[in-house]
Amino acid sequence: MKTTLQLPDDLYRDVKATAARSGRSVTSIVEESLRRFLAEAAPMEALRPLPVSHNRSGFTDEFLASGINFDNTSDVLAWLDGLEGRLP
């Protein structure tokens, strides 16, 4: 199959020089490189799933009921700043 690749100039020069030194074509160098990369890449099925915790991770009922957007660090820090005077 024929295709077109866009490579940075310096990378293409390196590939072309390597091909010339080894008496190979640029295509064979690119093909070998892609095959090696694909062989070394872990298939998605082989990756172990990350563990998921179902506990509260120490969050209090007050914190969980606060309605804070947990994805917004600023909201969480502002809520924690409000606790400063109440901490032991």
ZIPEKA-V361297 format. One line per field, one symbol per residue. ss: DSSP state (H for helix, E for strand, C for the rest). phi: phi as a letter, one per 40 degrees, with the letter a starting at -180 (. if undefined). burial: # if it has 24 or more other ideal C-beta (glycine too) atoms within 12 Angstrom, else .. Layout:
# ZIPEKA-V361297
ss=???
phi=???
burial=???
This chain:
# ZIPEKA-V361297
ss=CCCCCCCCHHHHHHHHHHHHHHCCCHHHHHHHHHHHHHHHCCCHHHCCCCCCCCCCCCCCHHHHCCCCCCCCHHHHHHHHHCCHHHCC
phi=.cabbbbddcccccccccccccgbcddcccccccccdccccccdcccccccbcbccfgccddccccgccccbdcccccccdccdcccc
burial=..............#.............##................................................#.........
